[in-house]
Amino acid sequence: MKRILFSLSALLVSLSTLSGCSFLEVEELGKSDTDTFFSELLGLRTARIGLYSVTYDFYDQYLCKYAEVAGDNLQSVVVGSSGEMYNEFNFASTPDSETSSAGYIWKRGYTIITNANTILNYTGDLKTAYPNDVDEIRHIEAEAYFLRALAHFDLVRCYAQPYGYGDTADASHLGIPIADHLLGTDELIARSSVKKVYEQIIRDINTAHDILGDAAPSDANYVSGMACNALLARIYLYMGDYAKAEEYADMVIPQLTLTPNSNYTAMFTGEKIGEEAIFRLTGYYAGHSLKTFYNYESAVYVPTSDFENLFEQNDVRLGLIKAPDQSRACMKYYDLSTSVPDEQFYNITVLRGSEMYLIRAEARCNKATPDLDGAADDLRKIRARARNVPESSIVIPNANAEELMKEIKLERRKELFAEGHRFFDLARWGDDIVRPDDTNSAMKHLKYPDYRYALPISRVEMDANSAMVQNEGY
């Protein structure tokens, strides 16, 4: 039996779907078909669109949902085990949960990596065949390196304990398999340490950055040099390297403008890209899984009353957890600009300016020589924008780093709600997951550390790959 992780052939976009949809149908092709597909530049251009498509699908169907349901902001509307993300919400995933999100996150994450590696496998020959198009080919290479890094990062967040876990200050505990090349069908790869996974992620982002430079995006729907720096700021924050997290956030922040209060809601519910956009995934005719998940008319999960009560009444973000009928609902994935289903769209935010300010605030608060005033200034900008008041009117408690970190954690929770952060933030901080008493979850309190802060490797993967090691506790 072939192992599951890398047994798939490269997933490439069908040329027959080039017209029409912006997110194209994907099909499995054999090696000879793949060689033919990539013998022309058109094949590479099509595969590029396919790579963005599978990344969109991964965030839409799995990553953004898991980051919230495993946290403390949501309660389930559907009662019983038939509800979507039931196992993840109740921390009940097992190796046999291979047909639930616990299994599909793994499969779809490595689909992104396989697509990226397939592109990178052919760009060398294409540069020779198309010398006048080398710049375009190198740009696609950079996108493949970036999206491969992003997928490795998301997978290690899901299937490994945080970077600073337990006694492994050097992050030597188990991470995930690193797929840094297009693998042969019989090639088995074991899990690398978390440290080595992060080193590979940084290498890939730096390679992409070497091609793209520091430029801000001309179109935030695609990878840019600025996105590379922004992702590195996030990566170093997760590693606890606060000096570098601040350094990279410093590179990004002067290049952007925070979306003003007047455009804030439309950044999510209308066809507005938002001034602070760095990298997002977007498209018409997409799967709309997140929209269905949070749809206020038939939501699967809604924000808890405790989460709603965190907001001031003049906070613009409160409107994004309130449906038109004023019931609690996540509105970040609901297009209010049109009622025509075929014309609706929504954006999946991967990187934006607000996060950069919050990263820098946290880094300034925790670095070897803390800059509490600077951290408070960053936080003040986010709160002032949210409340549409002058920054001078915002008081940030910062008598000490511990007090200020409470404020930073609170602001991240509110600002980045439903964008793929909450559970991973709690894990990297080493915080317990504490849910309100009225949350209909079997798990009200998960005390850190716990083996359930990492998902299990599916049994079919374990059976098929003799090099694979299961996470502790499963």
C-alpha positions as CSV (number, residue, x, y, z in Angstrom):
1,M,0.0,0.0,0.0
2,K,1.4,3.4,-0.9
3,R,1.7,6.0,1.8
4,I,-0.9,8.7,1.7
5,L,1.0,11.9,2.4
6,F,3.0,12.0,-0.8
7,S,1.4,9.3,-3.0
8,L,-0.6,11.8,-5.0
9,S,0.6,12.9,-8.4
10,A,0.9,16.7,-8.8
11,L,-2.5,18.3,-8.8
12,L,-2.7,20.6,-11.8
13,V,-5.4,22.8,-13.2
14,S,-7.3,21.6,-16.3
15,L,-6.6,23.8,-19.3
16,S,-10.2,23.3,-20.4
17,T,-11.4,25.6,-17.5
18,L,-9.2,28.6,-18.4
19,S,-12.1,30.7,-19.3
20,G,-14.9,31.7,-16.9
21,C,-14.2,31.0,-13.3
22,S,-11.3,32.6,-11.5
23,F,-10.9,29.5,-9.4
24,L,-10.3,26.6,-11.7
25,E,-11.2,22.9,-11.5
26,V,-8.3,20.7,-10.4
27,E,-7.6,17.2,-11.7
28,E,-4.9,14.6,-11.1
29,L,-2.5,14.0,-14.0
30,G,0.2,11.4,-14.5
31,K,3.9,12.2,-15.1
32,S,3.8,12.1,-18.9
33,D,0.7,14.4,-18.8
34,T,2.5,16.7,-16.4
35,D,5.6,16.9,-18.6
36,T,3.5,17.9,-21.5
37,F,1.5,20.3,-19.4
38,F,4.6,22.1,-18.4
39,S,6.3,22.1,-21.7
40,E,4.5,25.4,-22.5
41,L,4.5,28.6,-20.5
42,L,0.7,28.5,-20.6
43,G,0.9,25.4,-18.4
44,L,2.9,27.2,-15.7
45,R,0.5,30.2,-15.8
46,T,-2.4,27.8,-15.4
47,A,-0.7,25.9,-12.5
48,R,-0.1,29.2,-10.8
49,I,-3.8,29.9,-10.7
50,G,-4.4,26.4,-9.5
51,L,-1.9,26.9,-6.6
52,Y,-3.8,29.9,-5.4
53,S,-7.0,27.9,-5.8
54,V,-6.0,25.1,-3.6
55,T,-4.7,27.6,-1.0
56,Y,-8.0,29.4,-1.0
57,D,-9.8,26.1,-0.6
58,F,-7.6,25.1,2.4
59,Y,-8.3,28.4,4.2
60,D,-12.0,28.4,3.2
61,Q,-12.8,24.9,4.3
62,Y,-10.5,24.2,7.1
63,L,-7.8,26.5,8.5
64,C,-9.9,29.5,9.4
65,K,-12.7,27.4,10.9
66,Y,-10.4,25.2,13.0
67,A,-8.5,28.2,14.5
68,E,-11.8,29.5,15.9
69,V,-13.8,26.4,16.9
70,A,-10.8,25.2,18.9
71,G,-10.6,28.5,20.7
72,D,-13.0,30.3,23.0
73,N,-15.0,32.7,20.8
74,L,-17.7,30.5,19.4
75,Q,-20.6,28.3,20.4
76,S,-22.2,25.7,18.2
77,V,-25.7,26.1,16.9
78,V,-26.1,22.5,15.8
79,V,-26.5,20.1,18.7
80,G,-25.0,16.7,18.5
81,S,-22.1,15.0,16.8
82,S,-23.5,15.6,13.3
83,G,-22.4,19.2,13.4
84,E,-19.5,20.4,11.3
85,M,-16.2,20.6,13.2
86,Y,-17.8,18.7,16.1
87,N,-14.6,16.8,17.0
88,E,-12.4,19.9,16.8
89,F,-14.8,21.9,18.9
90,N,-14.9,19.2,21.6
91,F,-11.2,18.2,21.3
92,A,-12.5,14.7,20.5
93,S,-10.3,14.1,17.3
94,T,-8.6,10.7,17.1
95,P,-6.4,9.0,14.5
96,D,-9.6,7.5,13.1
97,S,-11.0,11.0,12.4
98,E,-9.5,11.0,8.9
99,T,-12.7,12.0,7.2
100,S,-13.1,15.0,9.4
101,S,-11.2,18.3,9.4
102,A,-8.4,16.7,11.6
103,G,-7.6,14.5,8.6
104,Y,-8.4,16.9,5.8
105,I,-6.2,19.7,7.0
106,W,-3.2,17.4,6.6
107,K,-4.3,16.2,3.2
108,R,-5.2,19.6,1.8
109,G,-2.1,21.3,3.3
110,Y,0.2,18.9,1.5
111,T,-1.8,19.3,-1.7
112,I,-0.7,23.0,-1.6
113,I,2.9,21.9,-1.1
114,T,2.7,19.3,-3.9
115,N,1.3,21.9,-6.3
116,A,4.1,24.3,-5.3
117,N,6.8,21.7,-5.7
118,T,5.5,20.7,-9.1
119,I,5.8,24.3,-10.3
120,L,9.3,24.6,-8.9
121,N,10.3,21.3,-10.6
122,Y,9.6,22.7,-14.0
123,T,10.6,26.4,-13.9
124,G,14.3,25.7,-14.6
125,D,13.5,24.2,-18.0
126,L,10.9,26.8,-18.8
127,K,13.5,29.6,-18.2
128,T,15.6,28.0,-20.9
129,A,12.7,27.5,-23.3
130,Y,11.3,31.0,-22.7
131,P,14.3,33.4,-22.2
132,N,12.2,36.5,-22.9
133,D,9.8,35.5,-20.0
134,V,12.3,34.8,-17.3
135,D,11.0,37.6,-15.1
136,E,7.5,36.2,-15.2
137,I,8.7,32.7,-14.5
138,R,10.8,33.8,-11.6
139,H,7.9,35.7,-10.1
140,I,5.8,32.5,-10.2
141,E,8.7,30.7,-8.6
142,A,8.6,33.3,-5.7
143,E,4.8,32.7,-5.3
144,A,5.4,29.0,-5.1
145,Y,8.1,29.3,-2.5
146,F,5.9,31.6,-0.4
147,L,2.8,29.5,-0.6
148,R,4.8,26.3,0.2
149,A,6.2,28.1,3.3
150,L,2.7,29.2,4.3
151,A,1.4,25.7,4.0
152,H,4.2,24.2,6.1
153,F,3.6,26.9,8.7
154,D,-0.1,26.2,8.9
155,L,0.5,22.4,9.1
156,V,3.1,22.7,11.9
157,R,0.7,24.9,13.8
158,C,-2.0,22.3,13.6
159,Y,-0.1,19.0,14.0
160,A,2.7,20.0,16.4
161,Q,3.0,21.6,19.8
162,P,4.0,25.3,19.8
163,Y,7.6,26.4,19.2
164,G,8.4,27.0,22.8
165,Y,6.6,23.9,24.1
166,G,7.6,22.3,27.4
167,D,11.2,21.7,28.1
168,T,12.2,21.8,24.5
169,A,13.5,25.4,24.4
170,D,15.3,24.5,21.2
171,A,12.1,23.4,19.6
172,S,13.4,19.9,19.1
173,H,10.0,18.3,19.6
174,L,8.2,16.6,16.6
175,G,7.0,18.9,13.9
176,I,5.8,17.7,10.5
177,P,7.5,16.2,7.4
178,I,9.3,18.8,5.3
179,A,8.5,18.4,1.6
180,D,11.1,20.7,-0.1
181,H,11.1,18.9,-3.5
182,L,8.8,16.9,-5.7
183,L,9.0,13.5,-4.1
184,G,9.1,10.1,-5.7
185,T,6.2,7.7,-5.2
186,D,8.3,5.4,-3.0
187,E,10.1,8.2,-1.0
188,L,9.2,8.1,2.7
189,I,9.9,11.2,4.8
190,A,9.7,11.3,8.6
191,R,8.7,14.2,10.7
192,S,11.3,16.8,11.3
193,S,11.7,18.8,14.5
194,V,9.6,22.0,14.9
195,K,12.9,24.0,14.7
196,K,13.9,22.4,11.4
197,V,10.4,23.0,10.0
198,Y,10.6,26.7,10.9
199,E,14.1,26.9,9.4
200,Q,12.7,25.6,6.1
201,I,9.8,28.0,6.2
202,I,12.2,30.9,6.7
203,R,14.4,29.7,3.8
204,D,11.5,29.6,1.5
205,I,10.2,33.0,2.4
206,N,13.7,34.5,2.0
207,T,14.0,32.8,-1.4
208,A,10.7,34.4,-2.4
209,H,11.8,37.8,-1.0
210,D,15.1,37.7,-2.9
211,I,13.1,37.6,-6.1
212,L,10.3,40.0,-5.2
213,G,12.2,42.6,-3.1
214,D,10.4,44.7,-0.5
215,A,7.8,46.1,-2.8
216,A,4.2,46.7,-1.6
217,P,1.6,44.7,-3.5
218,S,0.2,46.2,-6.6
219,D,-2.6,43.7,-6.1
220,A,-3.0,42.2,-2.7
221,N,-4.6,39.1,-4.1
222,Y,-1.1,37.9,-5.0
223,V,2.1,37.4,-3.1
224,S,4.5,40.4,-2.9
225,G,7.8,41.2,-1.2
226,M,5.8,43.1,1.4
227,A,3.8,39.9,2.1
228,C,7.2,38.1,2.6
229,N,8.3,40.5,5.3
230,A,4.8,40.4,6.9
231,L,4.8,36.6,7.1
232,L,8.4,36.7,8.5
233,A,7.2,39.1,11.3
234,R,4.5,36.5,12.2
235,I,6.9,33.6,12.0
236,Y,9.4,35.2,14.3
237,L,6.7,36.1,16.7
238,Y,5.7,32.4,16.9
239,M,9.3,31.5,17.5
240,G,9.5,34.0,20.4
241,D,12.3,35.9,18.5
242,Y,10.8,39.3,19.4
243,A,13.7,41.4,18.1
244,K,13.3,39.9,14.6
245,A,9.5,40.1,14.8
246,E,9.8,43.8,15.5
247,E,12.4,44.3,12.8
248,Y,10.2,42.8,10.1
249,A,7.0,44.5,11.3
250,D,9.0,47.7,11.1
251,M,9.7,47.0,7.5
252,V,6.1,46.6,6.7
253,I,4.3,49.3,8.7
254,P,5.7,52.4,6.9
255,Q,4.4,50.9,3.6
256,L,0.8,50.7,4.6
257,T,-2.1,52.8,5.9
258,L,-4.7,51.3,8.3
259,T,-8.1,51.1,6.7
260,P,-10.1,54.0,8.2
261,N,-13.1,53.4,10.4
262,S,-15.5,54.5,7.6
263,N,-14.3,51.7,5.3
264,Y,-13.6,49.1,7.9
265,T,-16.8,47.0,7.6
266,A,-16.8,47.2,3.8
267,M,-13.3,45.7,3.9
268,F,-15.1,42.4,4.8
269,T,-18.7,42.8,3.6
270,G,-18.4,44.9,0.5
271,E,-16.2,44.8,-2.6
272,K,-13.5,46.9,-0.9
273,I,-9.9,45.6,-0.7
274,G,-9.1,47.8,2.2
275,E,-6.1,50.1,2.5
276,E,-4.2,47.8,4.8
277,A,-4.4,44.7,2.7
278,I,-1.1,42.8,2.4
279,F,-2.2,39.4,1.1
280,R,-5.7,38.0,0.8
281,L,-7.4,35.1,-1.0
282,T,-10.4,36.1,-3.0
283,G,-12.6,35.1,-5.9
284,Y,-16.0,34.9,-7.4
285,Y,-17.8,31.5,-7.7
286,A,-15.6,30.0,-4.9
287,G,-16.8,27.4,-2.6
288,H,-18.1,29.8,0.0
289,S,-17.6,27.3,2.8
290,L,-16.9,30.0,5.4
291,K,-20.0,31.9,4.3
292,T,-22.1,28.8,4.8
293,F,-20.4,28.1,8.1
294,Y,-21.2,31.5,9.5
295,N,-24.3,32.4,7.5
296,Y,-26.5,34.2,10.0
297,E,-29.7,32.7,8.5
298,S,-28.5,29.1,9.2
299,A,-25.2,29.4,11.0
300,V,-23.3,26.4,12.3
301,Y,-21.4,28.5,14.9
302,V,-22.0,31.9,16.3
303,P,-19.9,34.2,18.6
304,T,-20.5,33.7,22.3
305,S,-22.2,36.3,24.4
306,D,-19.0,36.6,26.4
307,F,-17.1,37.5,23.2
308,E,-19.8,40.1,22.3
309,N,-19.5,41.7,25.7
310,L,-15.7,42.4,25.1
311,F,-16.6,45.2,22.7
312,E,-17.4,48.9,23.5
313,Q,-20.7,50.0,22.0
314,N,-18.9,52.4,19.7
315,D,-16.5,49.8,18.3
316,V,-17.0,49.3,14.6
317,R,-16.0,45.7,14.9
318,L,-19.1,45.0,16.9
319,G,-21.0,45.3,13.6
320,L,-19.1,42.4,12.2
321,I,-20.4,40.0,14.9
322,K,-24.0,41.3,14.5
323,A,-26.3,40.1,11.8
324,P,-28.8,42.5,10.2
325,D,-31.4,41.2,12.6
326,Q,-28.9,42.0,15.5
327,S,-28.5,38.3,16.4
328,R,-24.9,37.3,17.0
329,A,-23.1,36.1,13.9
330,C,-19.7,36.4,12.2
331,M,-20.2,38.7,9.2
332,K,-16.6,38.8,7.9
333,Y,-17.5,36.3,5.2
334,Y,-20.8,37.6,4.1
335,D,-21.1,39.8,1.0
336,L,-23.7,42.5,1.7
337,S,-22.9,44.5,-1.5
338,T,-25.3,42.4,-3.6
339,S,-28.1,39.9,-3.1
340,V,-27.4,38.1,-6.3
341,P,-25.8,34.8,-5.4
342,D,-23.7,34.4,-8.5
343,E,-22.3,37.9,-8.0
344,Q,-21.4,37.5,-4.3
345,F,-17.8,37.1,-3.2
346,Y,-15.8,37.3,0.0
347,N,-12.2,37.7,0.9
348,I,-10.1,35.5,3.1
349,T,-7.5,37.7,4.9
350,V,-4.1,36.1,5.3
351,L,-2.0,39.2,6.1
352,R,-3.1,42.8,6.9
353,G,-1.8,45.9,8.5
354,S,-3.6,45.6,11.8
355,E,-1.8,42.3,12.5
356,M,1.5,44.1,11.9
357,Y,0.8,46.7,14.6
358,L,-0.3,43.9,17.0
359,I,2.8,41.9,16.2
360,R,5.1,44.9,16.9
361,A,3.2,45.7,20.1
362,E,3.7,42.2,21.4
363,A,7.3,42.1,20.3
364,R,8.1,45.5,21.9
365,C,6.4,44.3,25.1
366,N,8.4,41.0,25.3
367,K,11.8,41.8,23.9
368,A,15.0,41.7,26.1
369,T,14.7,45.5,26.7
370,P,10.9,46.1,26.6
371,D,9.5,49.2,25.0
372,L,6.2,49.5,26.8
373,D,5.4,53.0,25.5
374,G,6.0,51.9,21.9
375,A,3.9,48.9,22.4
376,A,1.1,51.0,23.9
377,D,1.3,53.4,20.9
378,D,0.8,50.5,18.5
379,L,-2.2,49.3,20.5
380,R,-3.6,52.8,20.7
381,K,-3.8,53.1,16.9
382,I,-5.9,49.9,16.6
383,R,-8.3,50.9,19.4
384,A,-8.6,54.5,18.2
385,R,-9.5,53.4,14.7
386,A,-12.0,50.9,16.0
387,R,-13.8,53.5,18.1
388,N,-13.3,56.4,15.6
389,V,-11.8,58.6,18.3
390,P,-8.5,60.5,18.5
391,E,-5.5,58.4,19.6
392,S,-4.9,60.8,22.5
393,S,-8.2,59.7,24.0
394,I,-7.2,56.1,24.3
395,V,-5.7,55.1,27.6
396,I,-3.6,51.9,27.6
397,P,-2.6,50.4,30.9
398,N,1.1,49.7,30.7
399,A,2.5,50.0,34.2
400,N,4.3,46.7,33.5
401,A,4.7,44.2,30.7
402,E,2.3,41.7,32.2
403,E,-0.5,44.2,32.4
404,L,0.2,45.4,28.9
405,M,0.3,41.9,27.5
406,K,-3.3,41.3,28.7
407,E,-4.4,44.3,26.7
408,I,-2.5,43.1,23.6
409,K,-4.0,39.6,23.9
410,L,-7.5,41.2,24.2
411,E,-7.0,43.3,21.1
412,R,-5.7,40.4,19.0
413,R,-8.8,38.5,20.0
414,K,-11.1,41.2,18.9
415,E,-9.3,42.5,15.8
416,L,-8.4,39.2,14.2
417,F,-11.5,37.3,15.0
418,A,-12.3,34.5,12.5
419,E,-9.2,35.2,10.4
420,G,-7.3,32.0,11.5
421,H,-5.5,33.1,14.7
422,R,-7.3,32.5,18.0
423,F,-6.5,28.9,18.9
424,F,-2.9,29.2,17.6
425,D,-2.4,32.4,19.7
426,L,-3.6,30.6,22.9
427,A,-1.3,27.7,22.1
428,R,1.8,29.8,21.5
429,W,1.1,31.9,24.7
430,G,0.7,28.7,26.7
431,D,-2.7,29.8,27.8
432,D,-5.6,27.6,28.9
433,I,-8.7,27.4,26.7
434,V,-11.5,28.6,29.0
435,R,-15.0,28.7,27.5
436,P,-18.1,30.3,29.1
437,D,-20.5,28.0,31.0
438,D,-23.2,28.4,28.5
439,T,-21.0,27.2,25.6
440,N,-22.4,23.9,24.4
441,S,-19.1,22.1,24.2
442,A,-18.1,19.0,26.1
443,M,-14.8,20.8,26.8
444,K,-15.1,23.9,28.9
445,H,-11.5,24.1,30.1
446,L,-8.5,22.7,28.4
447,K,-5.5,23.3,30.6
448,Y,-2.1,24.0,28.9
449,P,0.0,21.9,28.2
450,D,-2.1,19.1,26.8
451,Y,-1.6,16.7,24.0
452,R,-4.8,18.0,22.4
453,Y,-3.1,21.3,21.5
454,A,-1.9,19.3,18.4
455,L,-4.2,17.3,16.1
456,P,-3.6,13.5,15.6
457,I,-2.0,12.1,12.5
458,S,-4.7,10.0,10.8
459,R,-4.6,6.2,11.1
460,V,-4.5,5.8,7.3
461,E,-1.4,8.0,7.2
462,M,0.2,6.0,10.0
463,D,-0.5,2.7,8.4
464,A,0.7,3.8,5.0
465,N,3.9,5.6,6.0
466,S,6.3,3.5,8.1
467,A,8.4,6.6,8.8
468,M,5.6,8.4,10.5
469,V,5.4,8.9,14.3
470,Q,2.1,9.7,16.0
471,N,1.6,12.6,18.3
472,E,1.8,11.8,22.0
473,G,-1.6,11.0,23.6
474,Y,-3.3,9.6,20.5
